[in-house]
Amino acid sequence: MTVLPDDGLSLAAEFPDATHEQWQRLVEGVLRKSGKDVSGEAAEDALSTKLEDGLTTRPLYTAPETADETGFPGFAPFIRGGSPAGGAAAGWDVRQRYVGHDPVRVNEAVLTDLENGVTSLWLSLGSDLGGLPVDTLPRALDGVYLDLAPVSLDAGAEYADAARALLRLYAERQVPPEAARASLGADPLGHEARTGEVLDLTDAVALAREASAHWPGVRALLVDALPYHEAGGSAAEELGLSLATGVAYLRALTGAETDSGTAAAGLGVDAALGQLEFRYAATADQFLTIAKFRAARRLWARIAEACGAPDAGAQRQHAVTSPVMMTRRDPWVNMLRTTVACMAAGVGGADSVTVLPFDHELGLPDAFARRIARNTSTILLEESHLARVIDPAGGSYYVERLTDELAHAAWEFFQTIERAGGLAAALRSGLVADRLSATWAERSKRLAKRREPITGVSEFPLLSEKPLDREPAPAGPAGGLPRVRRDEAYEALRARSDAHLAATGNRPRIFLAALGPAAAHTARATFAANLFQAGGIEPVHDPVSVDPSTAAAAYAASGADGMAVLCSSDALYEEQAEAVAAALRGAGATTVFLAGKPGTSAEAVDEYVFAGCDAVAVLSSVLDRMGIAS
């Protein structure tokens, strides 16, 4: 038996550190075995993943590649958190969102949520957002201890009336000014982005002046980046546009004339910085979300430093789980998406987190959906203890590098906006819309090719699922930037299938002609079934396997709408594809697909389906040829 020396040395002390070059050579050897003869940086490039904004995820990160000094939590540049204790004292603020016209129903939901873990309220008000009438705010907050439950308002063009209604309510209920905690939600530029309606900054400036003078816990202005995220913007674009918005508001608050000529509030820089809250989307890309919230604080700290108030640049952040990632089909999967997004926002240091209910895209959420939404944060805080570690991702070579690269990409776009004359000018000239549209167009290509899979929609869809029935939600604002959803192209295809089902009692069908034993055809048959179901097309795989003598009868019995797809190995394609395809055509098939590499058995088949093909284009074409109306 070997006795280890008791001298404090680790077991690795006798082994030399491996170098980056040694690791590269090992990678080169593995890649050569897979047929890729690359070396050096090219070997790493082969294992890298390209992200939006020109970012790349590398296969290996080491200490020399990390960013500059990140500082300490609660101190500039605030990368590691806006306060020294992070969320360790009480965790992040669990903020629930409320939409609807009926103040009684909203009040019931508010009281239930406050009794079961929610710590602040986000209320939609005004006709622009399909929310509560402003004059019903007291009823909606009946029974709420306003000195304990912070309130965040979202009232669009009616923000001034809503803000003053809340401040009056504080006074009527004798809430001490120092105990009031609220975000009044004044965001004229965000409203313009959503609706195209230009609002004067006069009321926003006046609210900031009043809040700064009399309500120390109230922030008047909101920098909402969701309109840009929901229009298809990338993480860096979302950050860059939020910086441009924040700077525009700072200019209005600190003495510079506003874009509309409105008199400024004349606040000091510290006071003006204290009047802003920032709202960002949190997605299921956990590392990118963590990096986004850390980068946002770093960037805003740079703005504060340039304004002469480096110690006042701790950005107040509200995270909202991304509406863009939510799906209407198989909505239960949204619970997983929002859990990852909530976790990432919390780990990234967001002060408040709103988890949208899993049925958000289907209409007004029911009590069960709201319960799951609020319990998502509760479980992560109370059972997973995520908030008990300050900046848990800090020190990760990957996260630090990603934070740094994202911050640089966002700063570059922010400078583009500033060179264009600021955010208002960039919105009105179409610069913002064009940039976001181009970004979404590129992402749409990845979604169409399933390079960015959507579980339950583009991958592993369930045609037999029963749709959830929800009361329609009030219509949101329109007229400005568009609102996009990841599932929109596939949703359009599924809607065509649903209409056909309602009219005929059957979904459109395609026959899977699987050749040979299960070991030969299972992988490609599974691929083909998933692909066609993503378009609402029912795959018929019965019998399990066919050959030239049985294919015609099997196709005739399948009820397929003129379409069949061959599924097997390349070897069996060479042996049987031509004969089976001929038999299928003889039985009425007008188009025969082959699941595999284009060019395989080219004389036998009409088209190919394969990993990386444009699934949306293929499925749309198939539905067209089946006569399914769009």
N, C-alpha and C positions, 0 to 999 in steps of 0.2 A: 504494500500500500504506500502511495506517495503522500508525504506530509508536506503541506504547503507552508512556506515560510511566513512567519507572523511579523512581517515588516511593512505592512500597509500597501504592498504592491498589488495591482490588479492582475487577474489571470492573463490579461492581454499585454502585460508589460514586456513579455519576452518576444512579442511578435512585432515586426516593423509595421508602421502605418502603410496601408495601400495607397498608391498614388492615383490620380485621376487618369493618367495615361495607362496604367495597368488595367483599370476598369474598362477603359475604352477598348483595349486589345481583346479583353474577354467578350465584350459586346460584338466586336468585329467577327470573332469566331462563331458566335451563335448565329449572326445574320448570314454568314457564308453558308451555313448548313441549310438555311431557308432559301438560298438562291440569290441573296443580295450581296454582291461583292463591293462593299463600301468600307471606308476606313476613316479614322480621325473624327472630325466634326460631322462628317456626313453620316457616320454611324449613329451619332446622337440625334441628328436630324431625322433619321429614319424612325426613331422611337419617340419623336416629339409630336405634340398635338397643337395645332394652330387654333387660337381663340379669336374672338372679335377684337377690334381695336389694334390689330397688329401684334397682339401678345402671343406668346408661345409657351406651352407647358413642357418643360424639359424632363427627361427621364431621371436626372440626378441633380441635386443641388448640394453645394458645400458651403462652408462658412465664408470663404473669400468672396462668394458671389452675392452675399446678402447686402442689404441697403446700408446707408449710413446710420449713425447713432439714432436710435428710436426714442431715446429719452425715458422718462418715468411716467407711470400713470398719474394723471392730474396735472402734468406740467407740459409746457410747449415742447414739441409740436403736437402733443395730445394723441399721438398714434396709438398709445397703449391704453387710452381711456380718458374721459373728460374729467374724472375726479380721482383722487388718490386711492380711494377704497373701491373703485369700480362699482360693481353691483353686489359686492360681498355682504353689505349690510341687509338689504332687503330684496335683492334681485332686480330685474328690470320691471318697469311699470307695465302691467297687463291691461292693454287698452282695447276695449271692445267697440265695434262700429255699429251704429243704429241708423236704419233707413226706413222710411215709411211716412204716411200722411197722418196716421192716427196717434195722437199723443197718449191716449190711454194704453194702447198696446205697447208703444215704446216704453212707457213708464213701467209696465209690468215686466218687460224684458230687462230693463235697467236694474230694477230692484232685485230680480232673481239673480242676475249676473253679479251684482255687488255682494250679495249674500254668499256667493259661491266662487270667489277667487278673483274677480275682475277688480282692478284698482283705479281705473280711470275710464272716462266715457268720451266717445267720439260721435258727435251728433251731426247728421246732415239736416240742414235747414234751408228753406226757401224753394221757390218753384224751379229755379235753374237746375237744382240737383234732385228734384223729385222728393224733397224732404219735408220735414214738419213746417207748417206755417210758423213764422217767427213769433207771432203772438201766443202760440201754444207752448212755448218753451217752459214757463212756470209749471204747467200741468205735467209735461214730460218729466220734469225733475222733482215732482211732488214726492216728499218722503226721503229725498237724497240729502245726506249731510254734506253740504257743499264745502265745508271746511276740511273734509276728509277725502272727498272724491274729486280729483281734478277733472276739468271739462275741456274738451277740445272741440271747437266749432268748425263747421265746413258749410258755408252759406253762399258761395259764389258771389254774384253781384250784390246780394243782400247782406254782405258781411258786416257792414257798419250797423245796420239795424239789429242784427243778431248779437253783435258784440255789446251794444248798449243795453239790449234786453237782459243779457247775462249779468252785466255790471249792476244794473238796477236790481236784479234778483239777489245779488250778493248784499246790496245795501238793505233791501227789504227784510232779508233773513238775518241781518245783523252779523254777517260774516266779517270778522276782522280783516282789514286789508292785507295784513301780513300773512293771513292764513289762506287766502284765496290762491288757488293754483289753476291756471287756465292758459289755453292757447286760443286767441280770438280768431285766428284763421284768415286774417286779411292777406290776400294774395292776388292782387290785380293782374300781375303778369301771368300767373298760373291760370287764372280765369280766361285771359286772352288766349293762351295756348289751347285751352279746352274748347272755347266757344267762338273765338275770333272777335269777340266784343272787347273794345278798348275801354278800360276803366280809368278814371282819374285817381291819382294817388292821394288826393287831399284827405279823404276820410281815413285812409290807412295811416298817414302821417299824424293826424290828430289823435287817433287811438293810441299810437305809440307814445306820443307826448303825455297823454293822460295816464297810461299804464305805468310809464317810467316815473311819473310824479307821485302817483297815489296807490298803485297796486304792485308792490315789489315782486310778487310771484306770478304775475301775468305777463305773457308775451303776446304782443299785438300782431306781429307779422309772421306769416308762414311761407317758407320756401318749399313748395311742393314739386318734387321731381317726377311724380307719378304720371303726369300728362305726357312726358317725354318717354318714359319707360313703356307706357301703354300704346304709344305711337310706333313702337318698334325700335327704340333707341338702345344702344349698347350701354354697358356699365360706365365706360369713360364718357360717353355722350351725356348720360344722365348726370354724372358728377360735374362735367363742364358746364352744363346748362344751369345746374343748381348754383354753381359759383357765380355765373353771370347774373342770375336773379338776385342772389344775396348782395352782390356788389351794387346793383342798381338800387336796392332798398337802402343800403348803407349811404349811398350818395344822397338819397332823398332825406334821410334822417339826420345827417351830420352837417348839412349846410349847403351842399351843392344843389343846384336847381335840378328838378326832375325833368324827365323827357317831355312832360306835358306842360312845363312851366310852373308847376305847383310849388308854392312856398315850402321850404324844407322845415323840419321840426327843430333844427338847431340843437340836437342832442350831442353830447360828447361821444367819442368813439366807443368807449366802454359801455355806456348806456345803450347806444344803438345796437351794439353786438348782442346785448342782453335782451333785445326785443325780437330776436329771430329764432324760430325753430325750423328744422329741416326734416323733410319727409322723403324717405327712399324706399324703393322696392327691395324685398328680400326674395331670392329665388332658390330653387332646389339645387343650384350649383353652389355647394356649401363653401368651397374655398374662395371662389370669386366673390361671394357675398361677404364673407369675413373680410377679405381684402378691401372690398368697396367701402365698408363702414370705417375701417382704419384709415384708408386713403382719404376719405372725405374729411375726417378730422385733421389730417395733416395739411390738406389743401386749404381748409378754412383758417387754420392757424397761420399759414403763410399770408393769407389775405389780411388777417388781423395784425400780423407783424408789419406788413407794408403800410398799414393804417396807423402804426405807432402804438398799438395796444397788444403786444404779443401774449401777455398773461391773461387777456380776456377772450382769447380765441377758442375756448372750449365749445365745440359745436354741440347743440342740443339736438338729438336725433330721434326720430320716430320711424320705426320700420314697419312696413306693411307687406304681408306675404303677397307675392306677385299675382295680380289678376290675369296677366298674360299666360301664365303657366297652367291656370285652372282649366279643366275640361268639362264638357257637358256629358260626354259618354263615360261610362264607368266612373262616376264622380267620387266613388269611395277612395280611389287612388289619390285624390286630392288631399286626403288626410295625411298620406305619406309625404307628399310634396310640401305641404305646409309645416309639417313637423321638422323636416330638414331645414326649411327656410327659417323657421322660428329659432331653431338651434343655432344656425349660422349667424343670424342677426344678434342673438344674445352673446355668442362667443365674440362677435365682432365689436361688441361694446355699445349697441343701441340702448338708449335710455328707456324708450317705450316700444312695445311690440304689439302689433295688431295681427292676429291670425284670422284670416277670412274664413268663414264657414265653408265646408266642403261643397255645399250646394249653392255657393255664391253665384255661379253662372246660370242657375236654373230659375232664380227668382228670389223671393224673400225667404231667408233661412228659417227653419223650424226650430223648436226648442232643443231638439237633440243635436242639431248641427251647431247651435250656439254653445251648447254644453261641451261638445268635443273641441270647439275652437278655444274656449277659455281653459279647458283642462290640458290642452297641449302645453301651454306655458307652465301650468301648475306642476305637471309631471316633470318637465325639464328642470324646474327650479327646486321642487321639494324632494323629488326622488333621484334625479340625476345630478343634482347639486351643481349645475353648470355655473351658477353665479358666484360660487364660493371661491373660485380662482380668478384672480384679476388677469385679464388678457391671456387666456389659456393658449391661444395660438401664437403668442409672442415668442420669438426665438426660433420658430420653425423656419428653416432656410427657405422653403418653398413659399410660405405665406409672406415672409418679409420681402422676398424678391418680387412676388406678385403684387404686393401692396405698392412697392416702389414703382414698378413698371406701369401699373394702372394709374397711379398719381401723375406720372409724367404724360401719359396719353390724355388724361382728362385736362391737365393744365394746357396742353397744346390746343385742344379744342376750345377751351375757355378763351385763350388768346385769339383764336379765330373769331369768336363771337365779339370780343372787345374791338378787334380791328374793323369789324363790320358796323361799329357804332353802338354796340351794346345789345342786350337781349331784345328789347322792344323793336329795334330796327331790324334785327335778324329774323324775328318772327314775321314782321310785316313784309319783308323783302322775299320771303319764301326760303331763305337760306336754311333755317332749322327744318322745315318740312322736307326739303329736298335731301338734306343729309340723313334724316331719320328714315325717309323712304328708301334710300339706297341701302342703308344698313339692313332694313327689314327685307328687302328684295334678296339680298345675299343669304340671310337666314332662312327665308322661305325656300330657297333652293335646297338647303340642307334638310329642312323638314320634309320637303317633297321626296327627297332621295332617302329618307329615313336615316340620314347620318346623325340627326338629332332625333332619337326615337321618342315617341309619346306612348307610354304604357297604357293599354286599354283603348287606344285610338289607332295609332299607326302600327303598333306592335301588340299582339295578343288581344285583339278586340273580341268582344263577346256579343255576337249578334242576337242571342236570345235574351239579353238582359232586359228587365222591365224598367222603363223610364220612371224617374222620380217625378211626382207631380207637386209643383210648388206654385204658390200665389205669385203672379207676375210682379216683379219689382218695378218701381217707378222709373220712367225713362230718364236717362242721364243727360247731361249737356251734350250739345252737338254744334257743329259749325266751324270748329277749329281743327286741330290735328286729329287724324283718324285714331280709332281704337282697334288694335289688332289682337288676335288670339292665336296661340300656337296651333290649335286644333281646327282653325277655320276652314282650311282647304278640305280636310277629311270630313268635317261636319257637313259641308255642302254635298259631298258624295253620299254620305250616310242618309241625308235628308231625301235624296233622290230614291234611294233604296226603300226608305220608309214609305214614301208616297206610292211606290209600286206595290209594296206589301199591303197597304191599305186598300188599293184598288183591285188587286187580284187575289189576295190571300197568300201569296208566295213572294219570297225574295228572288231576285235574279240569281241564277245558278251557273256554276262552271264545273265541269267534270274534271277530276284529278285522275289522270291515267297513270297509275304508278306501275312501273315495270320491275319485275324481279322480286327478290325477297326483301323483307323489311330493312335489312342492313343496307341494301342498295338504294332504297328510295325514301326512307323515313326523313332524312334531313331536308331534302328538297321538297318533299310533299308538305312538310311542316312549314317550310318557308313560303311555299305557294299559298297554302291555306291562310296563313297570317296576312299575306299581301292582299289577297282578294277580299278577305273579310274586312280589311281596313276601308274598302270602298262599299261595304254593305252587300257584297256578292257572296252568296253561300257556296262553299266548296262541297262537292259531293264526292266522297272517297269511298265508294262501295261498288264493286268489291275492293278488297284491300290491294289486290294486284291484278293486272290484266296482261294479256299477250295478244298477238295478232288475231288469234281465233276467237277471243272473248271480248275484245274492245268494243266492237260495234254494238253488241247486245247490251253491254254495260252502259254505254253512252245513251242508247235509246231509252233505257229504264231510268236514267238519272234525272230527266226533266231539265237538262241543261239548256240554256238559251243560246245555242249556236257556238259555244266556246268550250275548249278543252285544253288541258295543259299536261304535257308529259313530265313525269318526275322519276328520275332514276340516276344511276351513275353514268359517267361518260362511256364506260365500256358497254353497258347495256344499250345506251343510245345508239352506238355504232351498230349493234346487232339487230335492234328491234324498232328503232324510232321510225324508219321509213314505212315499214309495214303497218305499224300501229296507227300512224298518222293517216295513212290511206284508208284504213278501216274506219277511223273516226269520221273522216270526210264522207265516206260512203253512207254513214249513219246519220248525216245531217250537220256535222260540225262545219261551220264556215271559217273558223279561225282556230288554228292549233298553235299553242304556245309551247315553248320548251323552257323548263327551269334549269338554267345553266348558262355557261359562258357563250356570248354571241358568236356565231359561226359554227357551233356544234350542230352536226346533222343539218346543215343549212338547206339542203334540197328537200328535206322532209317537212319542215315546219315553216310557219309564217312569221312568228315573232318570238322574242325572248323576254323572260323575266329573270332578274339576277340581282344580287346584292349591290346596291348603288344605283339601280335604275331609277328613273323618275316615276315613283309610284303613283303620284297624283295624275300625271299625264297618262300613264298606262290605264289606270282605273277609270278615268274620265272617258277615255277612248272606248274602253270595253262597254261601259254603260251606254255610250252613244250608239254603238253598233248593236246593242241589245234592244235599242229603242226605248230606253228609260229616259223619260223627260227630265230636263234640267230645270 
